[in-house]
Amino acid sequence: MIETLQWSTLAICALIAVARVPSTLRGENRSLFGIFALMTLAILLSIQGPYIVIDQALGGINLANLLLRFVIFGAIFFMGIRVSRGFGARDAYRLITGRAGVSVLAVISVVMVTLFFMMGTSGSSAGLTGVVGTDPWNSALLEYYGAAGRAYPAYITLALLPAMVRAVFGRLPALVRVAAGLLGLGAVATGLSLSFPLIPPTLGQIEFLINYTAVLCFVVGLALIWVAKMVNARGAARRRTSTEM
């Protein structure tokens, strides 16, 4: 089930990214293509087969996992900028790009990199499953490392959540409100990831479901905003044509 979910999510992300290529080549909304491309790479790096190939090329010490964390940070950061601007959420934009946001990113990045190199990470394994249970020291460091990796996405998405709630209950077009609802659901799912240390190992699949729910909500939500923009542009073109006639 988990593998099917991973490959299905990868396919959805990749298809949407490819669909954005023509617009990107025309210079339209290139940041949106970048977000989809980063999300596609993040999903690819979370799947065991591709992960091992990439990590072996990087030395076989799970540097691909550290790369994955920063790819997620980049995707979430640019998504936060895009969404906060699109919905006029100035407070969220300041929290993401201002001194607070930069400080949070810097501190979390330093902590995460430090924890990574303090662990024994030899032997490629997606999700660092090979590190789990190797010894109490590594296990403890892995918990803190995972928490640091989840903290920044949670910070960004929770900063966006109030604007998404306002948009859902506002007077925006239906497609945009649905998109805002999906983005808000993704933000809630990302926030729930902070509770992963409380989930028993026997229920570990819940973590995958939460993570992939968040990704799918973000990707589909952004895609719906893109669709809504195209629908609006076509409607405006029809109105201009009818006026000219």
PyRosetta script that sets phi, psi and omega in degrees:
from pyrosetta import init, pose_from_sequence

init()
pose = pose_from_sequence("MIETLQWSTLAICALIAVARVPSTLRGENRSLFGIFALMTLAILLSIQGPYIVIDQALGGINLANLLLRFVIFGAIFFMGIRVSRGFGARDAYRLITGRAGVSVLAVISVVMVTLFFMMGTSGSSAGLTGVVGTDPWNSALLEYYGAAGRAYPAYITLALLPAMVRAVFGRLPALVRVAAGLLGLGAVATGLSLSFPLIPPTLGQIEFLINYTAVLCFVVGLALIWVAKMVNARGAARRRTSTEM")
pose.set_psi(1, -46.5)
pose.set_omega(1, -178.0)
pose.set_phi(2, -63.8)
pose.set_psi(2, -43.0)
pose.set_omega(2, -179.2)
pose.set_phi(3, -64.0)
pose.set_psi(3, -39.8)
pose.set_omega(3, 177.7)
pose.set_phi(4, -61.8)
pose.set_psi(4, -42.9)
pose.set_omega(4, 178.7)
pose.set_phi(5, -62.5)
pose.set_psi(5, -41.6)
pose.set_omega(5, -179.9)
pose.set_phi(6, -62.5)
pose.set_psi(6, -49.9)
pose.set_omega(6, -177.3)
pose.set_phi(7, -69.0)
pose.set_psi(7, -34.3)
pose.set_omega(7, 177.9)
pose.set_phi(8, -65.9)
pose.set_psi(8, -42.9)
pose.set_omega(8, 178.6)
pose.set_phi(9, -64.9)
pose.set_psi(9, -40.4)
pose.set_omega(9, 176.8)
pose.set_phi(10, -60.1)
pose.set_psi(10, -43.9)
pose.set_omega(10, -178.6)
pose.set_phi(11, -63.5)
pose.set_psi(11, -42.8)
pose.set_omega(11, 179.7)
pose.set_phi(12, -63.1)
pose.set_psi(12, -47.7)
pose.set_omega(12, 179.8)
pose.set_phi(13, -61.0)
pose.set_psi(13, -44.9)
pose.set_omega(13, -177.7)
pose.set_phi(14, -65.4)
pose.set_psi(14, -42.0)
pose.set_omega(14, -179.7)
pose.set_phi(15, -63.2)
pose.set_psi(15, -41.4)
pose.set_omega(15, 179.0)
pose.set_phi(16, -67.4)
pose.set_psi(16, -39.9)
pose.set_omega(16, 177.8)
pose.set_phi(17, -61.9)
pose.set_psi(17, -44.0)
pose.set_omega(17, 179.0)
pose.set_phi(18, -64.0)
pose.set_psi(18, -39.0)
pose.set_omega(18, 179.3)
pose.set_phi(19, -63.4)
pose.set_psi(19, -24.1)
pose.set_omega(19, 179.9)
pose.set_phi(20, -84.0)
pose.set_psi(20, -10.9)
pose.set_omega(20, -174.7)
pose.set_phi(21, -58.4)
pose.set_psi(21, -49.1)
pose.set_omega(21, -179.2)
pose.set_phi(22, -57.0)
pose.set_psi(22, -44.5)
pose.set_omega(22, 179.1)
pose.set_phi(23, -64.5)
pose.set_psi(23, -38.5)
pose.set_omega(23, 179.4)
pose.set_phi(24, -63.8)
pose.set_psi(24, -42.0)
pose.set_omega(24, 178.9)
pose.set_phi(25, -64.2)
pose.set_psi(25, -26.4)
pose.set_omega(25, 176.2)
pose.set_phi(26, -84.7)
pose.set_psi(26, -0.3)
pose.set_omega(26, 179.0)
pose.set_phi(27, 83.6)
pose.set_psi(27, 18.2)
pose.set_omega(27, -177.4)
pose.set_phi(28, -99.5)
pose.set_psi(28, 121.2)
pose.set_omega(28, 173.5)
pose.set_phi(29, 49.5)
pose.set_psi(29, 52.7)
pose.set_omega(29, -178.4)
pose.set_phi(30, -63.0)
pose.set_psi(30, -29.4)
pose.set_omega(30, -179.7)
pose.set_phi(31, -62.3)
pose.set_psi(31, -32.6)
pose.set_omega(31, -179.7)
pose.set_phi(32, -66.5)
pose.set_psi(32, -41.5)
pose.set_omega(32, 175.5)
pose.set_phi(33, -61.8)
pose.set_psi(33, -41.5)
pose.set_omega(33, 179.6)
pose.set_phi(34, -60.0)
pose.set_psi(34, -40.1)
pose.set_omega(34, 179.1)
pose.set_phi(35, -63.9)
pose.set_psi(35, -47.6)
pose.set_omega(35, -180.0)
pose.set_phi(36, -63.8)
pose.set_psi(36, -39.3)
pose.set_omega(36, 179.7)
pose.set_phi(37, -64.7)
pose.set_psi(37, -42.4)
pose.set_omega(37, 178.7)
pose.set_phi(38, -65.2)
pose.set_psi(38, -39.5)
pose.set_omega(38, 178.1)
pose.set_phi(39, -66.0)
pose.set_psi(39, -37.8)
pose.set_omega(39, 177.0)
pose.set_phi(40, -62.9)
pose.set_psi(40, -44.4)
pose.set_omega(40, 178.5)
pose.set_phi(41, -63.4)
pose.set_psi(41, -39.9)
pose.set_omega(41, 179.8)
pose.set_phi(42, -61.6)
pose.set_psi(42, -43.7)
pose.set_omega(42, 178.3)
pose.set_phi(43, -65.2)
pose.set_psi(43, -41.2)
pose.set_omega(43, 178.8)
pose.set_phi(44, -58.9)
pose.set_psi(44, -41.0)
pose.set_omega(44, -178.4)
pose.set_phi(45, -75.2)
pose.set_psi(45, -8.6)
pose.set_omega(45, 178.8)
pose.set_phi(46, -97.3)
pose.set_psi(46, -4.6)
pose.set_omega(46, -179.4)
pose.set_phi(47, -97.6)
pose.set_psi(47, 133.7)
pose.set_omega(47, -170.2)
pose.set_phi(48, -53.1)
pose.set_psi(48, -51.4)
pose.set_omega(48, -175.5)
pose.set_phi(49, -59.7)
pose.set_psi(49, -60.0)
pose.set_omega(49, 178.4)
pose.set_phi(50, -60.0)
pose.set_psi(50, -36.5)
pose.set_omega(50, -179.0)
pose.set_phi(51, -59.4)
pose.set_psi(51, -47.2)
pose.set_omega(51, -177.3)
pose.set_phi(52, -62.5)
pose.set_psi(52, -42.6)
pose.set_omega(52, 179.6)
pose.set_phi(53, -60.2)
pose.set_psi(53, -47.3)
pose.set_omega(53, -178.4)
pose.set_phi(54, -67.6)
pose.set_psi(54, -42.8)
pose.set_omega(54, -177.6)
pose.set_phi(55, -68.0)
pose.set_psi(55, -37.3)
pose.set_omega(55, 176.7)
pose.set_phi(56, -61.0)
pose.set_psi(56, -37.1)
pose.set_omega(56, 177.5)
pose.set_phi(57, -66.7)
pose.set_psi(57, -24.5)
pose.set_omega(57, -179.9)
pose.set_phi(58, -94.4)
pose.set_psi(58, 3.9)
pose.set_omega(58, 176.2)
pose.set_phi(59, 117.7)
pose.set_psi(59, -6.5)
pose.set_omega(59, 175.7)
pose.set_phi(60, 71.4)
pose.set_psi(60, 26.8)
pose.set_omega(60, 178.3)
pose.set_phi(61, -118.6)
pose.set_psi(61, 25.2)
pose.set_omega(61, 177.7)
pose.set_phi(62, 67.2)
pose.set_psi(62, 26.5)
pose.set_omega(62, 172.5)
pose.set_phi(63, -62.7)
pose.set_psi(63, -23.9)
pose.set_omega(63, 177.8)
pose.set_phi(64, -62.6)
pose.set_psi(64, -29.7)
pose.set_omega(64, 177.7)
pose.set_phi(65, -70.1)
pose.set_psi(65, -40.7)
pose.set_omega(65, 176.6)
pose.set_phi(66, -64.9)
pose.set_psi(66, -40.8)
pose.set_omega(66, 175.9)
pose.set_phi(67, -59.8)
pose.set_psi(67, -43.1)
pose.set_omega(67, 178.7)
pose.set_phi(68, -56.7)
pose.set_psi(68, -43.7)
pose.set_omega(68, -179.5)
pose.set_phi(69, -60.1)
pose.set_psi(69, -43.4)
pose.set_omega(69, -177.7)
pose.set_phi(70, -74.9)
pose.set_psi(70, -29.6)
pose.set_omega(70, 173.2)
pose.set_phi(71, -63.4)
pose.set_psi(71, -42.7)
pose.set_omega(71, 177.0)
pose.set_phi(72, -63.0)
pose.set_psi(72, -43.9)
pose.set_omega(72, 178.2)
pose.set_phi(73, -56.6)
pose.set_psi(73, -45.7)
pose.set_omega(73, -179.0)
pose.set_phi(74, -63.7)
pose.set_psi(74, -45.3)
pose.set_omega(74, -179.8)
pose.set_phi(75, -61.6)
pose.set_psi(75, -44.0)
pose.set_omega(75, -178.8)
pose.set_phi(76, -68.2)
pose.set_psi(76, -39.3)
pose.set_omega(76, 179.7)
pose.set_phi(77, -62.0)
pose.set_psi(77, -50.8)
pose.set_omega(77, -178.7)
pose.set_phi(78, -68.7)
pose.set_psi(78, -33.7)
pose.set_omega(78, 175.2)
pose.set_phi(79, -64.4)
pose.set_psi(79, -41.5)
pose.set_omega(79, 179.1)
pose.set_phi(80, -60.8)
pose.set_psi(80, -42.2)
pose.set_omega(80, 177.6)
pose.set_phi(81, -64.2)
pose.set_psi(81, -47.0)
pose.set_omega(81, -177.9)
pose.set_phi(82, -60.9)
pose.set_psi(82, -47.8)
pose.set_omega(82, -175.9)
pose.set_phi(83, -70.5)
pose.set_psi(83, -43.4)
pose.set_omega(83, -179.0)
pose.set_phi(84, -63.5)
pose.set_psi(84, -38.4)
pose.set_omega(84, 176.1)
pose.set_phi(85, -68.5)
pose.set_psi(85, -44.5)
pose.set_omega(85, -177.0)
pose.set_phi(86, -62.8)
pose.set_psi(86, -33.2)
pose.set_omega(86, -178.5)
pose.set_phi(87, -101.7)
pose.set_psi(87, 8.7)
pose.set_omega(87, 177.6)
pose.set_phi(88, 63.0)
pose.set_psi(88, 32.1)
pose.set_omega(88, -178.8)
pose.set_phi(89, -90.4)
pose.set_psi(89, 82.2)
pose.set_omega(89, -176.5)
pose.set_phi(90, -65.2)
pose.set_psi(90, -35.2)
pose.set_omega(90, 179.6)
pose.set_phi(91, -64.1)
pose.set_psi(91, -43.8)
pose.set_omega(91, 177.9)
pose.set_phi(92, -65.1)
pose.set_psi(92, -41.0)
pose.set_omega(92, 179.7)
pose.set_phi(93, -59.9)
pose.set_psi(93, -42.0)
pose.set_omega(93, 178.4)
pose.set_phi(94, -65.4)
pose.set_psi(94, -40.2)
pose.set_omega(94, 179.3)
pose.set_phi(95, -64.5)
pose.set_psi(95, -30.2)
pose.set_omega(95, -177.8)
pose.set_phi(96, -84.5)
pose.set_psi(96, -45.1)
pose.set_omega(96, -172.8)
pose.set_phi(97, -102.8)
pose.set_psi(97, -12.6)
pose.set_omega(97, -177.3)
pose.set_phi(98, -79.0)
pose.set_psi(98, -170.2)
pose.set_omega(98, -176.7)
pose.set_phi(99, -59.6)
pose.set_psi(99, -39.5)
pose.set_omega(99, -179.5)
pose.set_phi(100, -62.4)
pose.set_psi(100, -47.2)
pose.set_omega(100, -178.4)
pose.set_phi(101, -64.0)
pose.set_psi(101, -42.8)
pose.set_omega(101, 179.1)
pose.set_phi(102, -64.6)
pose.set_psi(102, -40.3)
pose.set_omega(102, 179.5)
pose.set_phi(103, -64.7)
pose.set_psi(103, -44.2)
pose.set_omega(103, 179.0)
pose.set_phi(104, -60.4)
pose.set_psi(104, -45.8)
pose.set_omega(104, 179.8)
pose.set_phi(105, -62.0)
pose.set_psi(105, -44.6)
pose.set_omega(105, -177.8)
pose.set_phi(106, -64.6)
pose.set_psi(106, -46.6)
pose.set_omega(106, -178.0)
pose.set_phi(107, -64.1)
pose.set_psi(107, -47.7)
pose.set_omega(107, -178.9)
pose.set_phi(108, -62.9)
pose.set_psi(108, -40.4)
pose.set_omega(108, -179.4)
pose.set_phi(109, -63.3)
pose.set_psi(109, -45.2)
pose.set_omega(109, -180.0)
pose.set_phi(110, -63.5)
pose.set_psi(110, -45.3)
pose.set_omega(110, 179.8)
pose.set_phi(111, -61.8)
pose.set_psi(111, -44.4)
pose.set_omega(111, -177.2)
pose.set_phi(112, -64.2)
pose.set_psi(112, -46.3)
pose.set_omega(112, -180.0)
pose.set_phi(113, -64.0)
pose.set_psi(113, -41.7)
pose.set_omega(113, 179.1)
pose.set_phi(114, -61.1)
pose.set_psi(114, -47.0)
pose.set_omega(114, 179.7)
pose.set_phi(115, -63.0)
pose.set_psi(115, -38.3)
pose.set_omega(115, -179.7)
pose.set_phi(116, -60.4)
pose.set_psi(116, -47.6)
pose.set_omega(116, -176.0)
pose.set_phi(117, -79.2)
pose.set_psi(117, -8.9)
pose.set_omega(117, 172.4)
pose.set_phi(118, -83.5)
pose.set_psi(118, -18.7)
pose.set_omega(118, -179.9)
pose.set_phi(119, -85.8)
pose.set_psi(119, 159.9)
pose.set_omega(119, 169.0)
pose.set_phi(120, -89.2)
pose.set_psi(120, 106.6)
pose.set_omega(120, -170.4)
pose.set_phi(121, -115.8)
pose.set_psi(121, 15.4)
pose.set_omega(121, -177.9)
pose.set_phi(122, -67.8)
pose.set_psi(122, 145.5)
pose.set_omega(122, -178.5)
pose.set_phi(123, 95.3)
pose.set_psi(123, 107.9)
pose.set_omega(123, -175.5)
pose.set_phi(124, -66.5)
pose.set_psi(124, 130.4)
pose.set_omega(124, 176.2)
pose.set_phi(125, -158.6)
pose.set_psi(125, 120.2)
pose.set_omega(125, 179.7)
pose.set_phi(126, -59.0)
pose.set_psi(126, 137.0)
pose.set_omega(126, -178.1)
pose.set_phi(127, 72.9)
pose.set_psi(127, 8.8)
pose.set_omega(127, -178.3)
pose.set_phi(128, 55.7)
pose.set_psi(128, 34.1)
pose.set_omega(128, -180.0)
pose.set_phi(129, -64.5)
pose.set_psi(129, -25.1)
pose.set_omega(129, 177.6)
pose.set_phi(130, -72.0)
pose.set_psi(130, -17.0)
pose.set_omega(130, 179.5)
pose.set_phi(131, -87.8)
pose.set_psi(131, -25.6)
pose.set_omega(131, -177.0)
pose.set_phi(132, -60.9)
pose.set_psi(132, 126.9)
pose.set_omega(132, 174.2)
pose.set_phi(133, 75.6)
pose.set_psi(133, 7.5)
pose.set_omega(133, 179.7)
pose.set_phi(134, -66.1)
pose.set_psi(134, -40.4)
pose.set_omega(134, 172.6)
pose.set_phi(135, -166.2)
pose.set_psi(135, 163.1)
pose.set_omega(135, -177.0)
pose.set_phi(136, -58.0)
pose.set_psi(136, -35.8)
pose.set_omega(136, -179.0)
pose.set_phi(137, -63.9)
pose.set_psi(137, -51.6)
pose.set_omega(137, 179.9)
pose.set_phi(138, -63.4)
pose.set_psi(138, -40.4)
pose.set_omega(138, -178.6)
pose.set_phi(139, -62.1)
pose.set_psi(139, -42.5)
pose.set_omega(139, 179.8)
pose.set_phi(140, -66.3)
pose.set_psi(140, -44.9)
pose.set_omega(140, 179.4)
pose.set_phi(141, -63.0)
pose.set_psi(141, -36.8)
pose.set_omega(141, -179.5)
pose.set_phi(142, -64.1)
pose.set_psi(142, -37.6)
pose.set_omega(142, 177.6)
pose.set_phi(143, -62.8)
pose.set_psi(143, -45.2)
pose.set_omega(143, 179.9)
pose.set_phi(144, -68.1)
pose.set_psi(144, -38.7)
pose.set_omega(144, 178.7)
pose.set_phi(145, -62.6)
pose.set_psi(145, -45.8)
pose.set_omega(145, 178.8)
pose.set_phi(146, -63.0)
pose.set_psi(146, -40.4)
pose.set_omega(146, 179.2)
pose.set_phi(147, -63.6)
pose.set_psi(147, -40.6)
pose.set_omega(147, 178.7)
pose.set_phi(148, -64.4)
pose.set_psi(148, -40.0)
pose.set_omega(148, 179.6)
pose.set_phi(149, -66.5)
pose.set_psi(149, -27.8)
pose.set_omega(149, 179.6)
pose.set_phi(150, -88.1)
pose.set_psi(150, -19.6)
pose.set_omega(150, -172.2)
pose.set_phi(151, -66.8)
pose.set_psi(151, -44.4)
pose.set_omega(151, -176.1)
pose.set_phi(152, -68.5)
pose.set_psi(152, -46.7)
pose.set_omega(152, 175.2)
pose.set_phi(153, -57.2)
pose.set_psi(153, -38.3)
pose.set_omega(153, 178.4)
pose.set_phi(154, -64.1)
pose.set_psi(154, -41.0)
pose.set_omega(154, 179.6)
pose.set_phi(155, -60.1)
pose.set_psi(155, -47.9)
pose.set_omega(155, -178.1)
pose.set_phi(156, -64.4)
pose.set_psi(156, -50.3)
pose.set_omega(156, -173.8)
pose.set_phi(157, -69.2)
pose.set_psi(157, -35.4)
pose.set_omega(157, 177.8)
pose.set_phi(158, -71.8)
pose.set_psi(158, -27.4)
pose.set_omega(158, 173.6)
pose.set_phi(159, -65.9)
pose.set_psi(159, -31.7)
pose.set_omega(159, -179.7)
pose.set_phi(160, -81.9)
pose.set_psi(160, -21.8)
pose.set_omega(160, -170.7)
pose.set_phi(161, -56.3)
pose.set_psi(161, -46.0)
pose.set_omega(161, 179.6)
pose.set_phi(162, -57.7)
pose.set_psi(162, -39.8)
pose.set_omega(162, 179.4)
pose.set_phi(163, -65.9)
pose.set_psi(163, -36.3)
pose.set_omega(163, 179.1)
pose.set_phi(164, -67.5)
pose.set_psi(164, -39.3)
pose.set_omega(164, 178.3)
pose.set_phi(165, -64.5)
pose.set_psi(165, -43.3)
pose.set_omega(165, 178.1)
pose.set_phi(166, -61.3)
pose.set_psi(166, -40.6)
pose.set_omega(166, -178.1)
pose.set_phi(167, -67.0)
pose.set_psi(167, -39.0)
pose.set_omega(167, -179.2)
pose.set_phi(168, -60.2)
pose.set_psi(168, -39.8)
pose.set_omega(168, -176.5)
pose.set_phi(169, -98.1)
pose.set_psi(169, 10.5)
pose.set_omega(169, 179.2)
pose.set_phi(170, -89.2)
pose.set_psi(170, -162.5)
pose.set_omega(170, -176.7)
pose.set_phi(171, -109.4)
pose.set_psi(171, 26.6)
pose.set_omega(171, 178.6)
pose.set_phi(172, -73.8)
pose.set_psi(172, 163.4)
pose.set_omega(172, 176.2)
pose.set_phi(173, -54.7)
pose.set_psi(173, 151.7)
pose.set_omega(173, -174.3)
pose.set_phi(174, -56.2)
pose.set_psi(174, -43.8)
pose.set_omega(174, -179.2)
pose.set_phi(175, -60.9)
pose.set_psi(175, -38.9)
pose.set_omega(175, -179.2)
pose.set_phi(176, -69.0)
pose.set_psi(176, -38.1)
pose.set_omega(176, 178.9)
pose.set_phi(177, -67.5)
pose.set_psi(177, -38.1)
pose.set_omega(177, 175.5)
pose.set_phi(178, -63.7)
pose.set_psi(178, -43.1)
pose.set_omega(178, 178.0)
pose.set_phi(179, -60.1)
pose.set_psi(179, -43.6)
pose.set_omega(179, 178.5)
pose.set_phi(180, -62.6)
pose.set_psi(180, -38.5)
pose.set_omega(180, 177.2)
pose.set_phi(181, -62.5)
pose.set_psi(181, -42.3)
pose.set_omega(181, 178.4)
pose.set_phi(182, -66.3)
pose.set_psi(182, -42.0)
pose.set_omega(182, 178.2)
pose.set_phi(183, -63.6)
pose.set_psi(183, -38.9)
pose.set_omega(183, 177.2)
pose.set_phi(184, -65.1)
pose.set_psi(184, -40.8)
pose.set_omega(184, 177.2)
pose.set_phi(185, -63.7)
pose.set_psi(185, -39.6)
pose.set_omega(185, 176.0)
pose.set_phi(186, -62.2)
pose.set_psi(186, -38.9)
pose.set_omega(186, 178.2)
pose.set_phi(187, -64.1)
pose.set_psi(187, -41.6)
pose.set_omega(187, 178.4)
pose.set_phi(188, -63.8)
pose.set_psi(188, -43.6)
pose.set_omega(188, 179.3)
pose.set_phi(189, -62.1)
pose.set_psi(189, -40.5)
pose.set_omega(189, 178.5)
pose.set_phi(190, -65.3)
pose.set_psi(190, -40.3)
pose.set_omega(190, 176.1)
pose.set_phi(191, -62.5)
pose.set_psi(191, -37.9)
pose.set_omega(191, 178.7)
pose.set_phi(192, -64.4)
pose.set_psi(192, -22.9)
pose.set_omega(192, -179.9)
pose.set_phi(193, -62.8)
pose.set_psi(193, -20.8)
pose.set_omega(193, 177.6)
pose.set_phi(194, -66.9)
pose.set_psi(194, -18.0)
pose.set_omega(194, -179.3)
pose.set_phi(195, -90.0)
pose.set_psi(195, 4.1)
pose.set_omega(195, -176.8)
pose.set_phi(196, -54.6)
pose.set_psi(196, -38.4)
pose.set_omega(196, 178.9)
pose.set_phi(197, -60.3)
pose.set_psi(197, -19.9)
pose.set_omega(197, -179.1)
pose.set_phi(198, -87.3)
pose.set_psi(198, -10.2)
pose.set_omega(198, -177.8)
pose.set_phi(199, -84.3)
pose.set_psi(199, 125.8)
pose.set_omega(199, 179.5)
pose.set_phi(200, -61.6)
pose.set_psi(200, 148.0)
pose.set_omega(200, 179.9)
pose.set_phi(201, -55.2)
pose.set_psi(201, -30.4)
pose.set_omega(201, -179.5)
pose.set_phi(202, -67.1)
pose.set_psi(202, -19.5)
pose.set_omega(202, 179.6)
pose.set_phi(203, -108.6)
pose.set_psi(203, 27.9)
pose.set_omega(203, -176.2)
pose.set_phi(204, -59.7)
pose.set_psi(204, -25.2)
pose.set_omega(204, -179.7)
pose.set_phi(205, -64.4)
pose.set_psi(205, -24.3)
pose.set_omega(205, 178.2)
pose.set_phi(206, -60.8)
pose.set_psi(206, -36.0)
pose.set_omega(206, 179.6)
pose.set_phi(207, -62.0)
pose.set_psi(207, -44.0)
pose.set_omega(207, 178.0)
pose.set_phi(208, -61.6)
pose.set_psi(208, -43.3)
pose.set_omega(208, -178.4)
pose.set_phi(209, -63.2)
pose.set_psi(209, -41.1)
pose.set_omega(209, 179.2)
pose.set_phi(210, -65.2)
pose.set_psi(210, -46.7)
pose.set_omega(210, -178.6)
pose.set_phi(211, -61.3)
pose.set_psi(211, -46.7)
pose.set_omega(211, -176.1)
pose.set_phi(212, -76.8)
pose.set_psi(212, -25.8)
pose.set_omega(212, 171.1)
pose.set_phi(213, -61.9)
pose.set_psi(213, -44.8)
pose.set_omega(213, 179.4)
pose.set_phi(214, -60.5)
pose.set_psi(214, -48.2)
pose.set_omega(214, -178.2)
pose.set_phi(215, -60.9)
pose.set_psi(215, -48.0)
pose.set_omega(215, -178.2)
pose.set_phi(216, -63.5)
pose.set_psi(216, -39.6)
pose.set_omega(216, 178.6)
pose.set_phi(217, -63.6)
pose.set_psi(217, -42.1)
pose.set_omega(217, 179.8)
pose.set_phi(218, -66.0)
pose.set_psi(218, -46.7)
pose.set_omega(218, -176.7)
pose.set_phi(219, -65.6)
pose.set_psi(219, -48.8)
pose.set_omega(219, -178.8)
pose.set_phi(220, -67.7)
pose.set_psi(220, -37.5)
pose.set_omega(220, 178.0)
pose.set_phi(221, -61.2)
pose.set_psi(221, -46.1)
pose.set_omega(221, 178.1)
pose.set_phi(222, -65.1)
pose.set_psi(222, -39.4)
pose.set_omega(222, 179.0)
pose.set_phi(223, -63.6)
pose.set_psi(223, -38.1)
pose.set_omega(223, 178.7)
pose.set_phi(224, -66.4)
pose.set_psi(224, -36.6)
pose.set_omega(224, 176.1)
pose.set_phi(225, -62.7)
pose.set_psi(225, -41.5)
pose.set_omega(225, 177.2)
pose.set_phi(226, -61.1)
pose.set_psi(226, -46.5)
pose.set_omega(226, 179.1)
pose.set_phi(227, -61.6)
pose.set_psi(227, -43.8)
pose.set_omega(227, -179.9)
pose.set_phi(228, -60.8)
pose.set_psi(228, -37.2)
pose.set_omega(228, 179.3)
pose.set_phi(229, -66.7)
pose.set_psi(229, -40.2)
pose.set_omega(229, 178.6)
pose.set_phi(230, -67.2)
pose.set_psi(230, -41.0)
pose.set_omega(230, 178.6)
pose.set_phi(231, -62.1)
pose.set_psi(231, -41.7)
pose.set_omega(231, 179.3)
pose.set_phi(232, -65.2)
pose.set_psi(232, -40.8)
pose.set_omega(232, -180.0)
pose.set_phi(233, -65.0)
pose.set_psi(233, -41.0)
pose.set_omega(233, 179.3)
pose.set_phi(234, -66.9)
pose.set_psi(234, -38.2)
pose.set_omega(234, 177.8)
pose.set_phi(235, -63.4)
pose.set_psi(235, -41.3)
pose.set_omega(235, 178.5)
pose.set_phi(236, -64.9)
pose.set_psi(236, -38.2)
pose.set_omega(236, 179.4)
pose.set_phi(237, -65.6)
pose.set_psi(237, -40.0)
pose.set_omega(237, 178.4)
pose.set_phi(238, -64.2)
pose.set_psi(238, -40.5)
pose.set_omega(238, -179.3)
pose.set_phi(239, -65.0)
pose.set_psi(239, -39.5)
pose.set_omega(239, 177.9)
pose.set_phi(240, -63.9)
pose.set_psi(240, -41.4)
pose.set_omega(240, -178.9)
pose.set_phi(241, -64.3)
pose.set_psi(241, -43.9)
pose.set_omega(241, -179.8)
pose.set_phi(242, -66.7)
pose.set_psi(242, -33.7)
pose.set_omega(242, 177.9)
pose.set_phi(243, -67.2)
pose.set_psi(243, -41.4)
pose.set_omega(243, -179.5)
pose.set_phi(244, -66.0)
pose.set_psi(244, -32.3)
pose.set_omega(244, 179.4)
pose.set_phi(245, -72.4)
pose.dump_pdb("model.pdb")
